[in-house]
Amino acid sequence: MALSSPGFISVFSSPQELGASLAQLVAQRAAWCRRAPNRFALGLSGGSLVSMLARELPAAVDPAGPAGLAHWTLGFCDERLVPFEHAESTYGLYRTHLLSKLPIPDSQVITINPQLPVEEAAEDYAKKLRQAFQGDSIPVFDLLILGVGPDGHTCSLFPDHPLLQEREKIVAPISDSPKPPPQRVTLTLPVLNAARTVIFVATGEGKAAVLKRILEDKEASPLPAALVQPHTGKLCWFLDEAAARLLTVPFEKHSTL
């Protein structure tokens, strides 16, 4: 992949090709982690990533079989404070569309408790992460897959929000999300920047303008997604042609044609 100051940028001819390549990367990283630390810690975001991963990931990891999945630890980069049965629940959507086909043991899927008040839900999720990542002062995910909104937000970290300054908590509550539902729980920048690999996924023309700002402009107050700069890990961007259409920085183009 082409290296530029914002990270490795790969552009695919369609969301379908992007999804297939993303699933292969997840499977390869999971297999590699089995050989070394014998655990693969994956953090997922919601939105369009749910359907993309549900479509592509089960077949990509199938050769490893159930024994391979026994080594997975799955967390969520942010979550809406709604019941799991609610259409806005990130875990609920993954449970229905992906985990039904990818049987990761329930004990290794880390979720919020949506019945708690938002402050307590954040503290509870942080406690669960610390238990799962014992020995890490800050949880170190092998792979985080993030989205980016047209406003430049990622996870539930929104432009000009005080949570962008959070340095102590690994999980933070938010009660005033500009995007509904207002109450959410989110990983903080220290966790995002501790990951071994972060992949941003963005598709569609509606993301083109904000991607140009994030990847090319040096803004005095960077957008939240631009603040994700892993300290020792790798930063990648997986884009389709529509999302990348305004970019002038170097990138690597992928196509099966």
One Martini backbone bead per residue (centre of mass of N, CA, C, O) as a GRO file, in nm:
protein
  257
    1MET     BB    1   0.100   0.034   0.015
    2ALA     BB    2   0.065   0.361   0.026
    3LEU     BB    3   0.265   0.613   0.166
    4SER     BB    4   0.145   0.852   0.397
    5SER     BB    5   0.098   1.065   0.648
    6PRO     BB    6  -0.198   0.930   0.721
    7GLY     BB    7  -0.113   0.659   0.576
    8PHE     BB    8  -0.267   0.385   0.443
    9ILE     BB    9  -0.402   0.393   0.108
   10SER     BB   10  -0.696   0.226  -0.011
   11VAL     BB   11  -0.850   0.167  -0.334
   12PHE     BB   12  -1.171   0.068  -0.444
   13SER     BB   13  -1.409   0.000  -0.690
   14SER     BB   14  -1.580  -0.124  -0.443
   15PRO     BB   15  -1.743  -0.225  -0.163
   16GLN     BB   16  -1.709  -0.527  -0.221
   17GLU     BB   17  -1.400  -0.531  -0.248
   18LEU     BB   18  -1.342  -0.411   0.021
   19GLY     BB   19  -1.482  -0.626   0.198
   20ALA     BB   20  -1.308  -0.866   0.107
   21SER     BB   21  -1.032  -0.745   0.198
   22LEU     BB   22  -1.104  -0.699   0.493
   23ALA     BB   23  -1.166  -0.994   0.566
   24GLN     BB   24  -0.885  -1.102   0.497
   25LEU     BB   25  -0.731  -0.932   0.702
   26VAL     BB   26  -0.867  -1.039   0.953
   27ALA     BB   27  -0.791  -1.337   0.910
   28GLN     BB   28  -0.484  -1.295   0.903
   29ARG     BB   29  -0.456  -1.165   1.182
   30ALA     BB   30  -0.575  -1.396   1.343
   31ALA     BB   31  -0.367  -1.611   1.257
   32TRP     BB   32  -0.116  -1.461   1.360
   33CYS     BB   33  -0.205  -1.440   1.665
   34ARG     BB   34  -0.205  -1.746   1.723
   35ARG     BB   35   0.116  -1.773   1.710
   36ALA     BB   36   0.164  -1.577   1.949
   37PRO     BB   37  -0.053  -1.465   2.179
   38ASN     BB   38  -0.327  -1.634   2.135
   39ARG     BB   39  -0.477  -1.354   2.051
   40PHE     BB   40  -0.771  -1.180   1.917
   41ALA     BB   41  -0.824  -0.830   1.911
   42LEU     BB   42  -1.145  -0.691   1.830
   43GLY     BB   43  -1.276  -0.380   1.695
   44LEU     BB   44  -1.606  -0.256   1.641
   45SER     BB   45  -1.820  -0.097   1.423
   46GLY     BB   46  -2.085   0.035   1.280
   47GLY     BB   47  -2.314   0.051   1.048
   48SER     BB   48  -2.207  -0.054   0.737
   49LEU     BB   49  -2.014  -0.273   0.860
   50VAL     BB   50  -2.209  -0.494   0.930
   51SER     BB   51  -2.290  -0.591   0.642
   52MET     BB   52  -2.006  -0.629   0.531
   53LEU     BB   53  -1.909  -0.846   0.741
   54ALA     BB   54  -2.147  -1.044   0.715
   55ARG     BB   55  -2.081  -1.111   0.412
   56GLU     BB   56  -1.745  -1.179   0.437
   57LEU     BB   57  -1.622  -1.308   0.707
   58PRO     BB   58  -1.708  -1.607   0.740
   59ALA     BB   59  -1.553  -1.718   0.488
   60ALA     BB   60  -1.266  -1.612   0.566
   61VAL     BB   61  -1.262  -1.785   0.859
   62ASP     BB   62  -1.347  -2.085   0.811
   63PRO     BB   63  -1.073  -2.250   0.796
   64ALA     BB   64  -1.026  -2.228   1.115
   65GLY     BB   65  -1.265  -2.258   1.272
   66PRO     BB   66  -1.367  -2.283   1.599
   67ALA     BB   67  -1.076  -2.281   1.714
   68GLY     BB   68  -1.007  -1.996   1.617
   69LEU     BB   69  -1.242  -1.839   1.774
   70ALA     BB   70  -1.138  -1.906   2.068
   71HIS     BB   71  -0.918  -1.647   2.035
   72TRP     BB   72  -1.130  -1.436   2.047
   73THR     BB   73  -1.175  -1.077   2.101
   74LEU     BB   74  -1.477  -0.879   2.136
   75GLY     BB   75  -1.538  -0.541   2.058
   76PHE     BB   76  -1.661  -0.195   2.097
   77CYS     BB   77  -1.609   0.135   2.007
   78ASP     BB   78  -1.923   0.173   2.028
   79GLU     BB   79  -2.243   0.263   2.200
   80ARG     BB   80  -2.575   0.243   2.241
   81LEU     BB   81  -2.823   0.327   2.488
   82VAL     BB   82  -2.974   0.036   2.416
   83PRO     BB   83  -3.129  -0.221   2.350
   84PHE     BB   84  -3.037  -0.503   2.175
   85GLU     BB   85  -3.320  -0.499   2.010
   86HIS     BB   86  -3.245  -0.245   1.891
   87ALA     BB   87  -3.173  -0.085   1.588
   88GLU     BB   88  -2.916   0.085   1.735
   89SER     BB   89  -2.763  -0.168   1.812
   90THR     BB   90  -2.460  -0.286   1.755
   91TYR     BB   91  -2.462  -0.563   1.887
   92GLY     BB   92  -2.739  -0.652   1.785
   93LEU     BB   93  -2.658  -0.655   1.484
   94TYR     BB   94  -2.424  -0.854   1.507
   95ARG     BB   95  -2.581  -1.086   1.632
   96THR     BB   96  -2.773  -1.125   1.388
   97HIS     BB   97  -2.559  -1.102   1.124
   98LEU     BB   98  -2.278  -1.242   1.241
   99LEU     BB   99  -2.274  -1.429   1.507
  100SER     BB  100  -2.458  -1.649   1.375
  101LYS     BB  101  -2.188  -1.718   1.173
  102LEU     BB  102  -1.979  -1.638   1.427
  103PRO     BB  103  -1.889  -1.843   1.696
  104ILE     BB  104  -1.822  -1.662   1.939
  105PRO     BB  105  -1.775  -1.666   2.247
  106ASP     BB  106  -1.954  -1.497   2.478
  107SER     BB  107  -1.710  -1.451   2.683
  108GLN     BB  108  -1.557  -1.283   2.421
  109VAL     BB  109  -1.793  -1.068   2.435
  110ILE     BB  110  -1.789  -0.720   2.471
  111THR     BB  111  -2.034  -0.545   2.662
  112ILE     BB  112  -2.272  -0.362   2.750
  113ASN     BB  113  -2.504  -0.227   2.994
  114PRO     BB  114  -2.816  -0.096   2.902
  115GLN     BB  115  -2.945  -0.065   3.206
  116LEU     BB  116  -2.757   0.150   3.263
  117PRO     BB  117  -2.637   0.424   3.322
  118VAL     BB  118  -2.410   0.587   3.136
  119GLU     BB  119  -2.184   0.611   3.345
  120GLU     BB  120  -2.196   0.311   3.440
  121ALA     BB  121  -2.160   0.180   3.162
  122ALA     BB  122  -1.873   0.284   3.119
  123GLU     BB  123  -1.744   0.158   3.373
  124ASP     BB  124  -1.823  -0.136   3.306
  125TYR     BB  125  -1.675  -0.157   3.034
  126ALA     BB  126  -1.395  -0.091   3.142
  127LYS     BB  127  -1.377  -0.333   3.333
  128LYS     BB  128  -1.403  -0.552   3.114
  129LEU     BB  129  -1.152  -0.469   2.958
  130ARG     BB  130  -0.943  -0.506   3.186
  131GLN     BB  131  -0.999  -0.809   3.217
  132ALA     BB  132  -0.926  -0.883   2.914
  133PHE     BB  133  -0.649  -0.677   2.949
  134GLN     BB  134  -0.441  -0.800   3.120
  135GLY     BB  135  -0.148  -0.585   3.161
  136ASP     BB  136  -0.293  -0.336   3.047
  137SER     BB  137  -0.324  -0.004   3.093
  138ILE     BB  138  -0.408  -0.015   2.792
  139PRO     BB  139  -0.591  -0.133   2.564
  140VAL     BB  140  -0.473  -0.373   2.309
  141PHE     BB  141  -0.554  -0.384   1.994
  142ASP     BB  142  -0.502  -0.547   1.700
  143LEU     BB  143  -0.796  -0.445   1.583
  144LEU     BB  144  -0.945  -0.156   1.435
  145ILE     BB  145  -1.274  -0.068   1.312
  146LEU     BB  146  -1.352   0.230   1.144
  147GLY     BB  147  -1.543   0.506   1.110
  148VAL     BB  148  -1.681   0.795   0.916
  149GLY     BB  149  -1.821   1.092   0.919
  150PRO     BB  150  -1.916   1.380   0.752
  151ASP     BB  151  -1.797   1.537   1.027
  152GLY     BB  152  -1.545   1.341   1.142
  153HIS     BB  153  -1.644   1.123   1.306
  154THR     BB  154  -1.560   0.878   1.564
  155CYS     BB  155  -1.735   0.689   1.699
  156SER     BB  156  -1.826   0.911   1.983
  157LEU     BB  157  -1.640   1.142   1.838
  158PHE     BB  158  -1.684   1.484   1.825
  159PRO     BB  159  -1.670   1.782   1.721
  160ASP     BB  160  -1.569   1.988   1.984
  161HIS     BB  161  -1.554   1.781   2.205
  162PRO     BB  162  -1.441   1.713   2.522
  163LEU     BB  163  -1.353   1.407   2.465
  164LEU     BB  164  -1.090   1.486   2.303
  165GLN     BB  165  -0.938   1.542   2.599
  166GLU     BB  166  -0.929   1.259   2.691
  167ARG     BB  167  -0.673   1.070   2.907
  168GLU     BB  168  -0.783   0.861   3.137
  169LYS     BB  169  -1.005   0.729   3.002
  170ILE     BB  170  -1.117   0.442   2.809
  171VAL     BB  171  -1.415   0.516   2.884
  172ALA     BB  172  -1.701   0.709   2.768
  173PRO     BB  173  -1.954   0.920   2.821
  174ILE     BB  174  -2.255   1.024   2.633
  175SER     BB  175  -2.542   1.272   2.636
  176ASP     BB  176  -2.478   1.480   2.357
  177SER     BB  177  -2.529   1.365   2.089
  178PRO     BB  178  -2.567   1.487   1.764
  179LYS     BB  179  -2.638   1.185   1.727
  180PRO     BB  180  -2.862   0.964   1.727
  181PRO     BB  181  -2.851   0.868   2.013
  182PRO     BB  182  -2.738   1.057   2.289
  183GLN     BB  183  -2.665   0.790   2.439
  184ARG     BB  184  -2.324   0.684   2.507
  185VAL     BB  185  -2.040   0.467   2.439
  186THR     BB  186  -1.673   0.522   2.435
  187LEU     BB  187  -1.390   0.518   2.312
  188THR     BB  188  -1.080   0.654   2.342
  189LEU     BB  189  -0.795   0.783   2.216
  190PRO     BB  190  -0.591   0.610   2.380
  191VAL     BB  191  -0.701   0.341   2.258
  192LEU     BB  192  -0.680   0.395   1.958
  193ASN     BB  193  -0.355   0.468   1.987
  194ALA     BB  194  -0.280   0.160   2.099
  195ALA     BB  195  -0.311   0.014   1.851
  196ARG     BB  196  -0.177  -0.194   1.609
  197THR     BB  197  -0.445  -0.156   1.427
  198VAL     BB  198  -0.600   0.082   1.199
  199ILE     BB  199  -0.921   0.089   1.025
  200PHE     BB  200  -1.059   0.280   0.785
  201VAL     BB  201  -1.402   0.306   0.664
  202ALA     BB  202  -1.506   0.436   0.334
  203THR     BB  203  -1.814   0.519   0.157
  204GLY     BB  204  -1.892   0.735  -0.072
  205GLU     BB  205  -1.949   1.061  -0.169
  206GLY     BB  206  -2.024   1.176   0.124
  207LYS     BB  207  -1.698   1.141   0.216
  208ALA     BB  208  -1.501   1.311   0.040
  209ALA     BB  209  -1.464   1.588   0.183
  210VAL     BB  210  -1.369   1.483   0.465
  211LEU     BB  211  -1.123   1.321   0.363
  212LYS     BB  212  -0.965   1.558   0.258
  213ARG     BB  213  -0.934   1.695   0.532
  214ILE     BB  214  -0.797   1.461   0.688
  215LEU     BB  215  -0.561   1.378   0.461
  216GLU     BB  216  -0.466   1.700   0.369
  217ASP     BB  217  -0.535   1.881   0.600
  218LYS     BB  218  -0.399   2.136   0.827
  219GLU     BB  219  -0.560   2.169   1.110
  220ALA     BB  220  -0.591   2.332   1.404
  221SER     BB  221  -0.873   2.156   1.441
  222PRO     BB  222  -0.901   1.851   1.431
  223LEU     BB  223  -1.061   1.596   1.349
  224PRO     BB  224  -1.123   1.312   1.507
  225ALA     BB  225  -1.002   1.116   1.289
  226ALA     BB  226  -0.720   1.278   1.284
  227LEU     BB  227  -0.646   1.180   1.594
  228VAL     BB  228  -0.582   0.906   1.468
  229GLN     BB  229  -0.248   0.800   1.593
  230PRO     BB  230  -0.067   0.555   1.626
  231HIS     BB  231   0.213   0.519   1.807
  232THR     BB  232   0.302   0.199   1.696
  233GLY     BB  233   0.106   0.161   1.482
  234LYS     BB  234  -0.127   0.110   1.221
  235LEU     BB  235  -0.254   0.310   0.943
  236CYS     BB  236  -0.567   0.271   0.765
  237TRP     BB  237  -0.734   0.309   0.438
  238PHE     BB  238  -1.063   0.214   0.324
  239LEU     BB  239  -1.169   0.286  -0.007
  240ASP     BB  240  -1.367   0.409  -0.239
  241GLU     BB  241  -1.389   0.590  -0.522
  242ALA     BB  242  -1.600   0.793  -0.420
  243ALA     BB  243  -1.449   0.875  -0.152
  244ALA     BB  244  -1.160   0.939  -0.325
  245ARG     BB  245  -1.210   1.165  -0.556
  246LEU     BB  246  -1.046   1.423  -0.400
  247LEU     BB  247  -0.774   1.300  -0.395
  248THR     BB  248  -0.399   1.370  -0.405
  249VAL     BB  249  -0.284   1.163  -0.256
  250PRO     BB  250  -0.132   0.885  -0.221
  251PHE     BB  251  -0.240   0.565  -0.362
  252GLU     BB  252  -0.380   0.241  -0.367
  253LYS     BB  253  -0.505   0.047  -0.628
  254HIS     BB  254  -0.789  -0.172  -0.649
  255SER     BB  255  -0.844  -0.463  -0.871
  256THR     BB  256  -0.999  -0.742  -1.049
  257LEU     BB  257  -0.963  -0.637  -1.358
   0.00000   0.00000   0.00000
